[in-house]
Amino acid sequence: MVLYTCGAKKSAAKLGHPCGRAAKALDDAGYKYELRVVGGYRLAFWTWGSRDEDRAEVRRLSGTNEVPILVLDDGEVVSGSGTIARWAGEHPAAQASTEPAGG
């Protein structure tokens, strides 16, 4: 499982930043995941020139260059902090590890 975020990563969760909220929701649900930071923060005008290039993989995976996105092990993509938080709450890691295979 891979969480793509901007440079704020997990540190901005207390400030209500979307990337931080998504990371906190996954942490609270007990997930271990890879964190991939992408450049091109939309409020940092100096990154606008490289935003499309910096976020090409995110666009390929989700159809948009907005983060956060979560890529599950089966390739499913969950986009947006609210959707990621909801998914994490509905699928806690303990539940995922105790479900029978194929179920």
Secondary structure, DSSP 4 states (H G I P E B T S, - for coil): -EEEE-TTTTTTGGGT-HHHHHHHHHHHTT---EEEE----TT-GGGGGGHHHHTHHHHHHHSSS-S-EEE-TTS-EEESHHHHHHHHHHS-HHHHHHSPTT-
